[in-house]
Amino acid sequence: MHARRAMLIGGASAGTLALAALGYRAWDRGVWSAGKGLAFAPWQDWEGTAADGVKRPIRAAVLAANPHDTQPWLFEVGDNVIRVFADRARNLGTFDPFRREMHLGIGAAIENLAVAAGASGWTAEVTPVDGKLTLSPPDTPFQVAEIKLAAVPVSRHALLPAILLRHTNRGAYRADQPVSRGQQRHFLDLVASESVRIVFIEDTSARRELGALIVEATAEIIADQQMSVDSARWFRTGRRDIGEHRDGVTADTSGLSSLMVAAAKILPELSAESADKYWLSMTRETHVATAPLLGILLVRDRLDMRSAIDAGRA
Ligand SMILES: Cc1cc2nc3c(=O)[nH]c(=O)nc-3n(C[C@H](O)[C@H](O)[C@H](O)COP(=O)(O)O)c2cc1C
């Protein structure tokens, strides 16, 4: 009797210990701290105050979409001028060999800055620095734009609230929220330049063909060892990793359900190879499979993609 009770007590404390260990693991891996802590502080005080002066709209700039959340930008603040530099050491290596994605991310940051400037009482006149993308450029910072700011009465751009709300969603597309013709037209109208064109592909067979190309390209990428390594370098796992780096991609935005995200955090870390396989299956079975339409951005018609799958074939 005595011995049995001792066993029960021993069993109970082993169970409590296991639970405590699981709880600690869950806490340490950030199961309850998604979106919290220093890494996410820029979303709390993104509008700043008048005391920030010309620096104020930079708070909005750094919330922009950018490749693998590398945040490849630097801002040099002068008298009513902000010079924007590509922080080229923060790159994706062979995953972005010409740093094309890097420059797109910096462009998104400049766009946010220009949108937010009005709310701080500034106009922003952006002058990009002319130049060409080259293969594996040096890691030294490189100036990409100059933004002149002039004081004007405060005005709020219609897209200002979207800067805070926007984020990358890697889940399935929602069939109950189709992109209307009007929204498509609105997107097309946003592209004012003759050298840049958007094509939307809705036609089922054209969409299937382009979808297959996207999946094939993803498979080629993950088959390339160096590309896989250069991408995985920016994966952040666990509370400490995220707090220390304050950049990179995390399980929280992987498109998994909250339960699966918690499990992914608690279980041993995925190898780069397993993460790549997950990416490929998400691309094939979730993104391409559920996208009601696909959009292609054609820049100076160089990315022909057989004339954007015969211009939507519609
Ligand atoms: C040029 C560019 C390319 C991107 N490529 C991908 C991609 O291939 N797959 C993906 O899941 N996210 C991609 N993203 C999204 C980024 O990973 C995301 O913007 C970044 O992690 C910051 O997260 P947020 O958009 O939620 O603020 C891309 C973003 C940019 C600007």
Ligand as a Chemical Component Dictionary entry (heavy atoms), coordinates in Angstrom:
data_LIG
# 
_chem_comp.id                   LIG 
_chem_comp.type                 NON-POLYMER 
_chem_comp.pdbx_formal_charge   0 
_chem_comp.three_letter_code    LIG 
# 
loop_
_chem_comp_atom.comp_id 
_chem_comp_atom.atom_id 
_chem_comp_atom.alt_atom_id 
_chem_comp_atom.type_symbol 
_chem_comp_atom.charge 
_chem_comp_atom.model_Cartn_x 
_chem_comp_atom.model_Cartn_y 
_chem_comp_atom.model_Cartn_z 
_chem_comp_atom.pdbx_ordinal 
LIG C1  C1  C 0 10.548 41.100 -53.777 1  
LIG C2  C2  C 0 9.879  40.214 -52.771 2  
LIG C3  C3  C 0 9.862  38.847 -52.973 3  
LIG C4  C4  C 0 9.222  38.004 -52.066 4  
LIG N1  N1  N 0 9.187  36.658 -52.309 5  
LIG C5  C5  C 0 8.500  35.848 -51.485 6  
LIG C6  C6  C 0 8.381  34.455 -51.791 7  
LIG O1  O1  O 0 8.867  33.970 -52.811 8  
LIG N2  N2  N 0 7.685  33.665 -50.933 9  
LIG C7  C7  C 0 7.112  34.181 -49.797 10 
LIG O2  O2  O 0 6.491  33.421 -49.056 11 
LIG N3  N3  N 0 7.217  35.486 -49.474 12 
LIG C8  C8  C 0 7.882  36.334 -50.300 13 
LIG N4  N4  N 0 7.971  37.685 -50.016 14 
LIG C9  C9  C 0 7.360  38.201 -48.776 15 
LIG C10 C10 C 0 8.418  38.463 -47.718 16 
LIG O3  O3  O 0 8.952  37.274 -47.193 17 
LIG C11 C11 C 0 7.782  39.322 -46.614 18 
LIG O4  O4  O 0 7.427  40.569 -47.169 19 
LIG C12 C12 C 0 8.733  39.551 -45.448 20 
LIG O5  O5  O 0 9.017  38.350 -44.777 21 
LIG C13 C13 C 0 8.155  40.557 -44.442 22 
LIG O6  O6  O 0 6.914  40.096 -43.951 23 
LIG P1  P1  P 0 5.582  40.939 -44.126 24 
LIG O7  O7  O 0 5.321  41.109 -45.600 25 
LIG O8  O8  O 0 4.514  40.138 -43.460 26 
LIG O9  O9  O 0 5.814  42.274 -43.462 27 
LIG C14 C14 C 0 8.595  38.542 -50.920 28 
LIG C15 C15 C 0 8.636  39.926 -50.720 29 
LIG C16 C16 C 0 9.260  40.764 -51.630 30 
LIG C17 C17 C 0 9.254  42.238 -51.421 31 
# 
loop_
_chem_comp_bond.comp_id 
_chem_comp_bond.atom_id_1 
_chem_comp_bond.atom_id_2 
_chem_comp_bond.value_order 
_chem_comp_bond.pdbx_ordinal 
LIG C1  C2  SING 1  
LIG C2  C3  SING 2  
LIG C2  C16 DOUB 3  
LIG C3  C4  DOUB 4  
LIG C4  N1  SING 5  
LIG C4  C14 SING 6  
LIG N1  C5  DOUB 7  
LIG C5  C6  SING 8  
LIG C5  C8  SING 9  
LIG C6  O1  DOUB 10 
LIG C6  N2  SING 11 
LIG N2  C7  SING 12 
LIG C7  O2  DOUB 13 
LIG C7  N3  SING 14 
LIG N3  C8  DOUB 15 
LIG C8  N4  SING 16 
LIG N4  C9  SING 17 
LIG N4  C14 SING 18 
LIG C9  C10 SING 19 
LIG C10 O3  SING 20 
LIG C10 C11 SING 21 
LIG C11 O4  SING 22 
LIG C11 C12 SING 23 
LIG C12 O5  SING 24 
LIG C12 C13 SING 25 
LIG C13 O6  SING 26 
LIG O6  P1  SING 27 
LIG P1  O7  DOUB 28 
LIG P1  O8  SING 29 
LIG P1  O9  SING 30 
LIG C14 C15 DOUB 31 
LIG C15 C16 SING 32 
LIG C16 C17 SING 33 
# 
